[in-house]
Amino acid sequence: MKSAYELAMERLAKNQPIVTLSDDQKKRLADVDSTFKARIAEKELFLKDQIRTAQSAGKFEEMESLEKQLASEIRRLQEDCEAKKEKLRASFVK
């Protein structure tokens, strides 16, 4: 007897075939990941330094604004990374 999980996985495989990636494709996806991780780290370093400067100067409103900007930039970069990886995955299927 199959478990509910196994049955669900079979139904899912019928709707969306399981795609196995080659080593080259995995490497290309990893390159995209590492590029965006580097961009995120760069933004974090830059903005966290500005946040510390604003905090030491007592500019708490500016500090809050910079923290919001940092969160927004990280979110945008993560979304860009996922979009680029999805586009890359779509090109693998063709």
Secondary structure, DSSP 8 states (H G I E B T S, - for coil): ---HHHHHHHHHHHHS------HHHHHHHHHHHHHHHHHHHHHHHHHHHHHHHHHHTT-HHHHHHHHHHHHHHHHHHHHHHHHHHHHHHHHHH-
